[in-house]
Amino acid sequence: MLKGVSLPGGTAITLLLLLVLLVAVFFVSFVVGSYPISIETVLAIIAGKFISLPHYWTNDMETVVFKIRLPRIIAALLVGAALATSGAAYQGMFKNPMVSPGILGVSAGASLGAALAILLSYSNVGIQIGAFIGGMLAVTITYFISVWLGRNGDTMLVMILTGIIVGILFSSFLSLIKYAADPYTKLPAITYWLMGSLASININDVEVASIPIVLGLVAVMLVRWNLNVMSFGEEEASALGVDTGRVRLVVILCATMMTASAVAISGMIGLVGLIVPHLARLLVGPDYKVLLPAAMLLGALFLLLVDNLARTLYAVEIPLGILTSMIGAPFFLYLLINTKKRGWA
């Protein structure tokens, strides 16, 4: 197996620059918003939690930093990293550059679960649980049907096709729920949730979502060398000693868990898991040893920047799903043109 820890000099520098840029944007994001706070005050408020400093800021400023902006910033980092890493892992496992985290039906399942919870007047926690359960259920159905149907054929292709069908089925149930929802109360709430937003995030949401997302990220990072081998095909990977079934199960389980957790707290945010892996591939190449860490950093950075735009472009906050689609669609067209010239690998 292609194991090792050494990185080419240029690649290591690229990852380091991405990390430095992410840290810089992290702190700048505390300044962004309708309530103005200078970067010096933000740094003093944060440092004041660890060391004794003159308390020249107001309690309102401290509340904004720790209870409003900090949970939102961390949520953007987690959601962006989860979606981008899941997309990169899926693209490598399925050997298909057009694969995204929702390919196995997780996004449709999470949307259905959240919509059902909203229809039943559940709390925010109930909506998040419903979204998570719906996403996991959709992928579980997809996985077992594809294993059953693909025993004597191309399991990967059958899995993709099954995921598309399951996604369509869950989307039809979602449309049925929207049709039955009260047009003055429930339907607007469902529609807004589907647009994607981090406006109502609190620290409890972050704590709950961080556990499956971090566990999924760690597990996928541990098997990223095997994704290099699997890119040659399952027969070649098996000949090299890779347990393809186990790697496939780990990747699917972890990517689904991360995506479902991200969607549960943020709603539907499109194209992050499709575009960011391509951008990471342009920066560091196709080696999954460095591609997955690059995708994770880029995904977190991308969504944090987009969330900052969502908070500042207009007086009324723009849903994240709208912005990621508006930014991502033309960028993906550029990637397609560039890929046609150079090839995907």
Secondary structure as the mmCIF struct_conf table of DSSP 4:
data_model
#
loop_
_struct_conf.conf_type_id
_struct_conf.id
_struct_conf.beg_label_comp_id
_struct_conf.beg_label_asym_id
_struct_conf.beg_label_seq_id
_struct_conf.end_label_comp_id
_struct_conf.end_label_asym_id
_struct_conf.end_label_seq_id
HELX_RH_AL_P HELX_RH_AL_P1 GLY A 9 VAL A 28
TURN_TY1_P TURN_TY1_P1 SER A 29 VAL A 31
BEND BEND1 GLY A 33 TYR A 35
HELX_RH_AL_P HELX_RH_AL_P2 ILE A 39 ALA A 47
TURN_TY1_P TURN_TY1_P2 GLY A 48 PHE A 50
BEND BEND2 ILE A 51 ILE A 51
BEND BEND3 TRP A 57 TRP A 57
HELX_RH_AL_P HELX_RH_AL_P3 ASN A 59 THR A 63
HELX_RH_PI_P HELX_RH_PI_P1 VAL A 64 ARG A 69
HELX_RH_AL_P HELX_RH_AL_P4 LEU A 70 PHE A 94
TURN_TY1_P TURN_TY1_P3 LYS A 95 LYS A 95
TURN_TY1_P TURN_TY1_P4 PRO A 97 MET A 98
TURN_TY1_P TURN_TY1_P5 PRO A 101 LEU A 104
BEND BEND4 GLY A 105 GLY A 105
HELX_RH_AL_P HELX_RH_AL_P5 VAL A 106 LEU A 119
TURN_TY1_P TURN_TY1_P6 LEU A 120 SER A 121
HELX_RH_AL_P HELX_RH_AL_P6 ASN A 124 LEU A 149
TURN_TY1_P TURN_TY1_P7 GLY A 150 ASN A 152
BEND BEND5 GLY A 153 GLY A 153
HELX_RH_AL_P HELX_RH_AL_P7 THR A 155 ALA A 180
BEND BEND6 ALA A 181 ALA A 181
TURN_TY1_P TURN_TY1_P8 PRO A 183 THR A 185
HELX_RH_AL_P HELX_RH_AL_P8 LYS A 186 MET A 195
TURN_TY1_P TURN_TY1_P9 ALA A 199 SER A 200
HELX_RH_AL_P HELX_RH_AL_P9 ILE A 203 LEU A 222
TURN_TY1_P TURN_TY1_P10 VAL A 223 VAL A 223
HELX_RH_AL_P HELX_RH_AL_P10 ARG A 224 MET A 230
TURN_TY1_P TURN_TY1_P11 SER A 231 PHE A 232
HELX_RH_AL_P HELX_RH_AL_P11 GLU A 234 ALA A 239
TURN_TY1_P TURN_TY1_P12 LEU A 240 GLY A 241
HELX_RH_AL_P HELX_RH_AL_P12 THR A 244 SER A 266
BEND BEND7 LEU A 271 LEU A 271
HELX_RH_AL_P HELX_RH_AL_P13 VAL A 272 VAL A 284
BEND BEND8 PRO A 286 PRO A 286
HELX_RH_AL_P HELX_RH_AL_P14 TYR A 288 THR A 312
BEND BEND9 LEU A 313 VAL A 316
HELX_LH_PP_P HELX_LH_PP_P1 GLU A 317 PRO A 319
HELX_RH_AL_P HELX_RH_AL_P15 LEU A 320 ARG A 342
#
